[in-house]
Amino acid sequence: MRLISLLLILLLNIKPLYADKDSFEFNKKQEIETTVTEVLQKYCADECKLLSVNLELYEEIEAREDLGFEALDNTADAVKYNVSRANVFVQINSSVNERNKERLSRLISLRFKQYG
């Protein structure tokens, strides 16, 4: 039992390598949904609901020395995906006033400042 729990801890601490754009996007969406849901549960659990998260991604290709056709086979290894924009759609009950909506928006924004 200890071996299984140790293995799980090790697996959770390894940062995933994203083999493709779809898995990167899925993992980032999950991460954002979890973060937003935590804020919503804490500050407006009954009045707010996360509807969706849309991401805009871009590819960054690592600079390489082997330019030319011989490098074509290895370009997939040099691709890094990044999020350029995340749109988070939240439904908020009409009982929440504008000031509290703005505060909630700022809280969510501040939470994402840590991602850079």
Beta strands, then each sheet from edge to edge (+ up, - down):
strand 1: 48-61
strand 2: 79-92
sheet 1: 1+ 2-
end
